[in-house]
């Protein structure tokens, strides 16, 4: 096995390595020079689309239809998206492997997985009028250049809100580049435009001329973290400047007359120039190394390196990690290099192994760490094992050493080696893996339908698997040719009981594919009614949705369904649905209330609830502002009861007759007495409240407050109101009107239907102790102690004492004496003295 240094190239004081990832990538018939090739970040998928500006060789067996083909890095076709939606002016990837396709008219499709599903949006801002010329993409957004040089920025794909940047000059743009918001000085997206012989920097507020007069610039490229900018001039030179434009760091003369087809950064330390079959890698201070190929080469930049793609091979060009340099550099005498050598000697059972260990003993822990790090960055499995074996050997010699990093790297390498396998085609580096995170890697495997590997990786790394199972099931319902019963049975068998599985999402996928019956069956296994019901409504399974909502016991959910049905169905159909479901009918009745009495009346009619219908009409009648309208509603209420002979209906009819009679009397009172306010007092001009609409009790109270006793007695007689009720109404009305003289006259009567104690309490609560005291002596049914308390409440202490003395209750009299003062106290003491003599 050759040493890793065999494919290293020295560039200045740094080493770069070109790792062969896959061979025989594409069919030789695929002429890559005629295609645009774009790679997703973190060694993701590769999108290939024919360059419509180039003429291709006609092959009779080829289909004429254009398509966007998505491949793995190993050349495995993942998805073919047939394309007939216009000229593509921008093709790029987001950080989470969403494919963005921008057409000339400003329409954007965001393919959020690798299955062909997309979300469309438009750029606006005149894109359809002026046309999109080209696009530049970064991790979370992109910028589109229009034909009039306007720039439209999209900074988020989840909520795309295209914004127009500052207006640059209108001269032709030779080349341009984008600095992402995360790395720009202004913390907003910045665009570098090469116009004429200078450069402009455009952001949201201004287009600034940087006065770089060495142009025109044919290529502009921004390093992955925005700390360096590179420019290719018309005379074949490459300039590298700092991201803040303060320093020109290097200059390189390519000495090639033809302009390269592409310029990209290789990590953050080198710039790559690509011609058809030649690549120049330029490092600091103009250092360069060159690579030559037998086929057309495409550059696919990534965060820590550069993928080189031809028909024959996919390679990864990156700076050799420091740990690897320390271990493998020729002539290295570092502790890590010696540890690797000692491990090799140990395998050969050479005694020199121990000598080397003793030599590096003071730095052994550092050597172990370096070997572990070098193993993590190594692609070759043989050298991974060698480095880890060396680290394990060093660990065994150390007395104290934490093995956590060693175990983590072993786990990580098992995952990385699995996904780098050519059948998967994800040649992700260790640094990319750390940045991407294991969860996102599992998502990428899932989107490629590599379910078995995704499950194994998730289990191995103790990650949740519910989204993997869900994705598998959704794909199953989309593409399976089995019967719907077989698909449902298979999905339920595999997934039923597994935590976190959303059968609603699976059912929605089935519904979107037109498999309504399968979707309905799958929804039966969704335990959350809140997830079931919305989809059932979308599927127009209204009755099932209502039943599921009722079964859940969630009234808000039932209301949601009822509102949907009310808006969708004719009234008769709506009632037919709810009449067989008492809970639904009750909720409609309670929720409608006063808001839609026509609906409520129709509900009662449909359900043959005549008494309820009659009551509703009666309440409407009492609320009517005009008397004729009120009489009309009462007549309708009577009509609603016709044909019913039961006791309840008879009573209701009698009540309606009484209501009509009361309204007529109230009408007469209005004519005789004029408008009155709600308190019953005369009102100048029109009154806010009249007799009409009051109940019989309220009418009597209003009349009594106004002093119309005979009219009140007529209402009592007409409606057979009991004497006790009338007495209460009269008492409260007189107290409310403060008619004390009339109350005193009532107190001269021998009897009261309600007794005299209520008179005392009502008058006392109104604050008149004089009139209230007149009723105490008439409360003969009360005990002496209760009457004494009533006298005390009126402030008549001596009368209270006389009441106690009359009852010959010395203890009660003494209690009164305690509360007495002044002359009253003397009188109480006199009474006590007289009681003692007796």
PyMOL commands that set and color helices and strands:
alter all, ss='L'
color gray80, all
select helices_A, chain A and resi 4-7+32-34+127-130+284-286+322-328+335-347+352-359+361-377+381-397+404-420+430-436+438-447+451-460+466-479+484-495+503-512+516-523+529-538+542-552+555-568+571-579+582-592+597-606+610-622+627-640+647-673+696-705+709-718+723-737+740-747+757-765+769-773+784-793+797-806+810-819+823-837
alter helices_A, ss='H'
color red, helices_A
select strands_A, chain A and resi 8-11+14-23+35-39+46-50+67-71+77-82+88-93+99-103+107-111+118-122+132-138+141-146+151-154+163-164+173-179+190-195+198-202+207-209+217-222+228-233+237-242+248-253+262-266+270-274+278-282+288-292+298-302+305-309+313-319
alter strands_A, ss='S'
color yellow, strands_A
deselect
rebuild
show_as cartoon
